[in-house]
């Protein structure tokens, strides 16, 4: 059972990294569940302080994930349409075979969203879509960093107890 928890936990931490770029999957929280599974094994001693701190960080990042893109959009004069467009463009870009489709999709999604909001002011729409794009990049970078740290913490703890697993 411990090996099963170890494998599923590791997969969840890796999925946390993937979730850093997908709006559907909360990256750091998914990675935290991987850490929780690791600490749920009989081999790794429970450390509720560690799990509590990492959970608090994951929840904080999850909340900031909704705030940062909105701040970037608003700071550059955008609307909610730009934020929605960024999310839709991100999903479309993810599914496209184009290299860097996520980035291109996020930018053009924001641009289309802003043009739907106000088709007369193209300059404002471009500026707002740039703000939404910057907000998305900032948010994704923070989530990716935390999710990567969770993978490293997982591997470090596993390495300390690897002899007990096998």
N, C-alpha and C positions, 0 to 999 in steps of 0.2 A: 504494500500500500504506500510506503514511503517513496518508493521509486516513482509510482504513479503521480503522487503529489508533487514530487520534484520535477517531473517532466511537464506536467500541466502548469505548474508555477513558472517554470522557465519560459514556456510558450506564452503565458500571459504577460510576462515582462517584455518579451519581444513584441507581442501584439500592442503593448503600451507605446513602443516606439512608432509602430505603424499608425496607431491612433493619434499620434501627435500631429499628423497631417490630414487625417480624416475627420470631418465635422461630426460624423455619426458616432464615433467611438471615443470616449474620454481616455486619452492616452495615459496620463499619470495614474489615474484611478485604476485602470486596467492593470498597469504595472504593479501597483500596490497590492492588488489581489494576488499577484504572483508571489510577492514577498510574504503575504499572509499564508499562502499555501506552503511555502518553504518552512515557515515557523510553525506550521501545523503538523509537521512530521514529528515522529517520536525521537528523532536523532538531534534535531536542532532545539536547544532550550528556548523556551518562550521569553520574549523580551517585549513586554507590553509598552514600555516607554518608547522604544525604537519604533514599534508599529504605530503607536499613537502620533508620534512626531511626523512620521512619513505619511500617515493618513491626513493629518492636518495640512501638510504641504500639498498633497494631491488635491484636497478639497479647495484650498486657496487658489491653486493653479486653475482648477475647473471653473471657479467663479470668475477669475481674471480673464479666462478665455472668452467669456461673454462681454466683458467690459473693454478690453484692449482694442479689438477691432472697431467697436463703436466709438471709442475715443479717437482713434486714427481717422475714422470717417468724418466725425464731427469737427475735428480740428482742421480738416481740409475743406470744410463746408459741405459735407455730404448729408444724405438722408438715410432713412431706414431702408429705402430701396437699394441703395448702394451696398449696405450690409447684406441684405437678402441676395442681391445679385452676386456678391462675392461667394457666398455659400453655394449657390446654384452653379456658378461658374467653376468652383472648386470641384464639385462632384462631376460635372461634365468633363473637366480637364483630366480628372483622375481616370475616367473611362476611355479617354481618347488615346490613340497610339502615338500622339505627338510627344517628342521629348520635352520635358518641363511643362507638360500639359496642365499640371496643377497650378503652376504660377501664372501661366498665360490665361487659363480659365478663370482664376480668381480676379485678375486685372480686368479682363473683358466682361466678366459677369458684373463686376462693380460698375463698369462704364455703361453697360446696357441698362442696368438698374437705375443709374442716375439719369440716363437719357429718357427712360420711361417716366421718371419723376418730373423732369423739366427738359423737354427736347429743344427748347430755344437757346439755352445757355450751354453750348458745347464746352467752352473753356472751364466752366464751373464743374461740369460732369467729369472732365478729364482730371481736374485737380482732386475732386472728391474720390474718384476711383483710385487714384494714386494713394490717397490717404487710407482707403479701405485695404488696398494691397499692402501698404506698409504695416497697418494694424494686424493683418493676417500673418505677415512674415514675423513680426515681433511675437505674436502669440504662439505661433508654431515653433519658433526658436526656443522660447521658454519651456513649452511642453516637451519638446525633443530633448532639451538638456536634462530636465527632471527625469524623464523616462529612461534616458541613458544612464543616469546616476543610479536609478533603481535596478537596472540590469547589472551594473558593476557591483552594487551592494549584494545582489543575489549571488553573483559568481564568487565574490569574496567570502561570503558566509558558507557557501557550498564548499569552496576550496578548503576552508578550515576543517570541515567535517567529512571530506570526500572519502576517507578511509572507512568511516562508519557506514557509509551508504553501500559500498561495494566490498 
